[in-house]
Amino acid sequence: MSFMRHYTATGYVVWDQSVLLHWHKKINLWLPPGGHVEPNEDPVEAVLREIFEETGLASKISKNSNTPTLTFDYPEIIEPPRHILIENIDDPDDGHHQHIDMIYYCYPTDGIMDLLPGWSFFSYEVLKTALKSHQLEKTHLNPSIYPPLDVLALGVDAIDQTV
């Protein structure tokens, strides 16, 4: 089966050993900021724009220390995503399609001021405990309290990797 695919970028914003998530009312899940890559926009520009639009936070990409650094004048190098996910989407407006989601780990450049409504920080301990519970017991955690498995795992990894 062939799906229409959209390119998206998602940012796991790490602050004080926690990850910023919001309650996504449309799909009733805790998710990080992110959205579609717009025309003439690269994924780094997209994820930083989405974080700012959704949270009001100016952010930077956390460099991946495992990626070798190349330097040359041309062509320009942008920070690669930490992960790329393919997600099946069933949108009442757009129908069935897929997101090719480029995952970045980020941090706020000016600290945390007032968060916009609906946003919460999930601590490393909460994410790690929920992830272990899900992995060991193979139980489905209450989605109104805990993020989905991929968000738990990526949140823990983002905190572990972001410096």
N, C-alpha and C positions, 0 to 999 in steps of 0.2 A: 504494500500500500504506500502511496506517495503522499507526502504532506507538504503544504506550503511551509517554508521555514523563514523565521525572522531572527535577525542577530540582536542579541541583548547583552548587557553588561551589568554585573552585580558586584556590589562592594560590601565586604565584611569590615565594618568600621570598628576598630579595636581601641578601647580606652580603659586604662586602669584594670587590666585583666578581665575585661568584659567585652561583649559584642552588642552592638546596637541593632535591635529588631523592632518591627512594627506589626501590629495586628492588621492584616490585610483583610478588610471587610468583604471584599468581593469573593474571596475563596476561603475565608475563615481559617487562616494559618498565620503563624508568626514567621515573618520573612525579613531579610535584609533589604536595604535600598537597592534599586536597580530598575532598568527599563530598556527600551529599544534604542539601538544605535541609529541615530538620525542620518539622513543623507549628508555626505561631506564631513562626517565626524568619524574619528578613529575610536576604538573601544576605550582607551584611557580617557579621552575627552568625554565620552558618553558616561562612563561610570562616575567621574568627578562631577559632571553636571547633574546626573540623577541624584547623587548623594546630597548635593547642595539644594536642589529643587525640593527634595522630599524631607530633608532634615534641617536645612538652614546652616549646615556645617561645611566650611571649606575644608577639604581633605587632600591628602597626598597618598600616592601608591607606596606601599611598603615594598622595598626592593627585595627581590628573591636572591638570597645569598648563594643559592645553589645554581644559579644561572651564570655562566661565564659572561664577563663583560667584554664586549667588542667595541672598538672605537674606530670610526672613520667619518669623513666629512659628508659622504653621500653614499647611499640613501640614508635618511633619518631612521634611527632605531627607536621604537617605543617599547615600553615595558610589556613583556608578554604576560598573559593571564597565568594565574597559579593552576587553574583547572579550566576545562571546557566541558560543559554538560549539555546533553540534548534532552530537553524536557517536552513531554507531550502536554499540550494545552487544549482544553475544551472551553472556549470562550463563547458565551451566548451571542456576542456581537460578531466576532471574527470566525467563529466555528472552530473545527478541529485544525490545529496547526502545531508546529514545533518551534521551540526556542533553542537556538544555538547560543548558550549562555556562557560568556567569558567571565570567570570569577577572579576578582582582585581582592587582595587584602590591603586595607587602607587604615589611615589614622587621621584624626582631626588636626589641623595645623594651628588652630588658635585655642585649643582646649574645648571644654564643653560649657556652653552658656545655658540658656533655657532651651529645652527640647520642645519641638512641636508636639501637639497632642497625638497620642497613639503610639509614641516611641518609648521603648524601655531598654535598659541595659540588662543583659543576661550574663551573670558571672561565670567565670571559668568553672567553678565548683558545681553550679547548677547544670551547665551544659554537659560537663564530664560525667556527673552522676546520672543524668537522664540517658546519656549515650550508653553508659555501662549497663544500666537497667534494661534498655532496649536490646542491646546485644546479648546479654546473658539470659534474660527471661523471654526474649522474642515476643514481648508484649507491645501492644500499641499504646502509646502514651496519650493522654488526653490532649488533643490539639489546641484546646483553648488555654491550656497551661504551658505545654511544651512545644517547641518547634518540631518540624518533621525530621526524620533521621538524617537526611543529607545536610540540613541546616545545623543540626547538632554537631555532626562530624566536621563540617567545614568551619563552624564557629570555634570548636576546640583547636583545630589546626591553625586557624588564623591567629588565635591568641598565642599558641606555641611558636609560631613563625614570625610574628610581627615584633619588630624592635624599633 
